Structure formats: structure tokens, C-alpha cells
Amino acid sequence: MRRKDGKPKRKARRTLPEYDHGFGSNPATSAYRHPNCTGVRTRDHWTVLSLFSGCGGLDLSFLGGFRVYGQTFESLPFDILEALDISEDAVGCHQLNLGSHARCVDLTDVPPAALPQADVLIGGFPCQDFSSSGPKTGFAGDRGQLYRVLVEYMEAHRPRVVVAENVPYLARLRDGEYLETIIREFEQVGYHFDVWELYAPDYGLPQSRRRLFLVGVRNDLAGYPRMPEPTHLGKHLTIAEALADLEEITDERVANQSQYFVASRATSGGGQGDHRNLPDKVAYCIRANARGRIQFHHRLDRRLTVRECARLQSFPDEFVFPFTTQRNLTLIGNAVPPILGYRVAQSVADFLGSAQSSAAIHGETRADGTGVAIRRGYAIQPRLFEF
Ligand SMILES: C[S@@+](CC[C@H](N)C(=O)[O-])C[C@H]1O[C@@H](n2cnc3c(N)ncnc32)[C@H](O)[C@@H]1O
């Protein structure tokens, strides 16, 4: 078969790559990976419950102990007790890479009492109903009410800190009414929340991605985690820098590097279609549904591979995706970039460390939950950079 321009048509890969190791069992990661990836619990670590855990992007953030972009992200003092998601793909990928604590469940069917008590609750509740590229149905959508699962857990188990993640459009939809409602319901069960809108390139991600973190502290704890300081302000990592070493690799010497959608050429269509990335810029946002959009390499005449998308999301190369191209890209596109969530997790760890000692030393707890002003970090940007 030939394409219109006479070049031979490339064939999509038909066989699935097979991997001997996931991230957690790969001997190459043993020097720095978090002990919990192999099921080891550490007594002085904070415990975490992960809801809507996907393939584990945010979970890896809280664990730490991984390498990407030539940098080591040290282990953090958190152990994940359980990670729950309705998607078999997400749970399969999570188990392969981060350990057996992932379970496949519909969280609307699980009574909160059946979940373990943890110090920290994390959950990127589904965002399609709040996304600028989705139907914008908000609470009326099928998944628009799933944040209630977090509220019910908070009510039942009183975690010290809650980190919920979502798309920035949530803050803009209906002039912020949806976000206000969610925060109100979170706070009604005894928490105070701040909202951080973080632009991922400012934290070292070579990809344009903006995310909201809703960070809550139980009302009897004094203080608040600090919004992470940008690490790469004015010195963003470009797509060309992030992917340079993969350009010559076409096989599975680097996992998932042979997987990509075949597309004959990039178009110049204003963000739609196979839009080519620009080498001296961060990549366009990696989307969960990559069939119709923007996954073209900045230099080569092909779309980005699954590994390149994972790299642009800051997954370490040893974190493998065992399914077909689209199924893998769905997991990758849905994930919180591990290095972005890492900065949030570090801030939570610092807070918990100091909250514990100040409460112990000074007895700084609040009886009525009204003493600390709710700080709102809303820095809503006038433009959206979601693609
Ligand atoms: C935005 S993704 C979360 C990604 C994750 N935070 C990460 O960093 O990889 C939302 C997840 O919610 C899951 N989900 C949707 N409805 C669910 C339900 N009823 N019960 C459990 N999980 C659900 C989806 O399968 C999806 O993996």
C-alpha cells in the first residue's frame, strides 16, 4: 500500500509489547524507588488512601522515589494503603507498576466504612463533565457528582489532609459556581480548603498543562500546606530537550517506544488535527483521547509514541503501559503528572511534619473549627492553556 505522496504506508503495531517488569519490580529502580512499591510499609510514614487512582500518576507523586529528566525525586514519607478505580486497565497498570494495593471497584457502590482510615485522602475525581473539551454538563453529567465520594470518606474517616485534583475549567464553569459548591460541601464536613491552580511547565514539566489542586486540612489542625514554589519559572523544559534521546529509538529498548498511531502528516490546523509540536516550546497538552488531536512529533514525520507521551507527563521510563496504544494513552492523558503532584505531596509532607510537632508542643488545635481564616489561592488566569 502507498500513501498519496507515494511513500509506503506504515503499519500500526499489531502485537502488544510484553514487559518482564513494571516500575516497582524493575531491578534498575531498586536504588531509589519507594519501599511501598514492593508492598513494604514503613512505621513512621503517613498513610494515604487513593480514590479514582487511575494508573497511579498522583500515587507516584506521593510515593516519590523515581527518576525522570535526569533528576531523582526522592521517596516521600507516605505509604498508600489502597488505590481504587473502576477501570480494569487503570488498576492493571497500577498493579503492574506500583503494587498489589490497587483494586477495581465502582466507588459509588462502596460504603465509606469499608475503606481503610488514612491520614491523607487523595483523589482526582473524574473531570470530563467539567472539562473545556468535554460536554460541560457539570453536576448533571454522569460523573459530575463523584466528588461526593470524597465528602463521604472525609465524614466517616476524618483524614488530616485531603488533596483533590481537577481541570482548571472547573473554576470557570458557571463563573465558578460548581467549584464553590464542591468546596462548600468539602468544608461542611469539618475542613478548610485552599485551591491552587498550577501551571505544570513552571514545575519542570515539558508540556502545557494547568491543573487545580483542592487542598483541605481538618479543622482541628492549625496551619496549612504552602503552595509549592515554581522550580522552572522562565526556564521551561522544551519538548526537544525532553525527548532528544528517544529520537533514534524505534523499538522496545525503551518501553512503549514502538507504539504510536500512524498518521501520514502533520497539519497546521490551529490546534485541531495532527498539529506539530514546536521544538523550542513545551509540548501541547497530552490528551486522554489522542485519536483526533495534536500528538505529532516536533521533528520526525510521525505522531508521538506512547513512551514520548508518558515522558512528557513525567512518568519514569520504567513505568510501563501494557495495553494497546489508545488504552495506554487514555491512562497517560488522565494522569496527574507525577512531578507536578510531587511538589504538592512534598508540601503536604512538610505541613504534616510541622503540624504534628506544633500540635504536640503548643497544643495548637481548634475546638470549633473557626479559628483559621480560609485562604483562597485562586489565581484564575484570564486564558486557558488546556491544549
Ligand atoms: C482523572 S482520572 C484519575 C487519574 C489519577 N489521578 C492519576 O493521576 O493517574 C479519573 C479516574 O476516575 C475513575 N472513575 C470514574 N468513575 C469511577 C467510579 N464510579 N468508581 C471508581 N473510579 C471511577 C476513572 O476510571 C479514572 O481512572
PDBQT file of the ligand as one rigid body, heavy atoms in Angstrom, charges set to zero:
ROOT
HETATM    1  C1  LIG A 401      -8.840  11.815  36.069  1.00  0.00    +0.000 C 
HETATM    2  S1  LIG A 401      -8.725  10.085  36.273  1.00  0.00    +0.000 S 
HETATM    3  C2  LIG A 401      -7.648   9.996  37.681  1.00  0.00    +0.000 C 
HETATM    4  C3  LIG A 401      -6.215   9.855  37.327  1.00  0.00    +0.000 C 
HETATM    5  C4  LIG A 401      -5.291   9.668  38.502  1.00  0.00    +0.000 C 
HETATM    6  N1  LIG A 401      -5.451  10.707  39.478  1.00  0.00    +0.000 N 
HETATM    7  C5  LIG A 401      -3.828   9.624  38.075  1.00  0.00    +0.000 C 
HETATM    8  O1  LIG A 401      -3.065  10.508  38.445  1.00  0.00    +0.000 OA
HETATM    9  O2  LIG A 401      -3.446   8.679  37.342  1.00  0.00    +0.000 OA
HETATM   10  C6  LIG A 401     -10.286   9.689  36.962  1.00  0.00    +0.000 C 
HETATM   11  C7  LIG A 401     -10.443   8.218  37.264  1.00  0.00    +0.000 C 
HETATM   12  O3  LIG A 401     -11.715   8.008  37.873  1.00  0.00    +0.000 OA
HETATM   13  C8  LIG A 401     -12.121   6.689  37.554  1.00  0.00    +0.000 C 
HETATM   14  N2  LIG A 401     -13.562   6.542  37.843  1.00  0.00    +0.000 N 
HETATM   15  C9  LIG A 401     -14.604   7.092  37.165  1.00  0.00    +0.000 A 
HETATM   16  N3  LIG A 401     -15.763   6.717  37.733  1.00  0.00    +0.000 NA
HETATM   17  C10 LIG A 401     -15.458   5.920  38.793  1.00  0.00    +0.000 A 
HETATM   18  C11 LIG A 401     -16.213   5.230  39.761  1.00  0.00    +0.000 A 
HETATM   19  N4  LIG A 401     -17.552   5.280  39.755  1.00  0.00    +0.000 N 
HETATM   20  N5  LIG A 401     -15.579   4.495  40.695  1.00  0.00    +0.000 NA
HETATM   21  C12 LIG A 401     -14.218   4.440  40.697  1.00  0.00    +0.000 A 
HETATM   22  N6  LIG A 401     -13.446   5.078  39.811  1.00  0.00    +0.000 NA
HETATM   23  C13 LIG A 401     -14.047   5.813  38.867  1.00  0.00    +0.000 A 
HETATM   24  C14 LIG A 401     -11.747   6.557  36.083  1.00  0.00    +0.000 C 
HETATM   25  O4  LIG A 401     -11.632   5.190  35.703  1.00  0.00    +0.000 OA
HETATM   26  C15 LIG A 401     -10.419   7.324  36.034  1.00  0.00    +0.000 C 
HETATM   27  O5  LIG A 401      -9.324   6.426  36.127  1.00  0.00    +0.000 OA
ENDROOT
TORSDOF 0
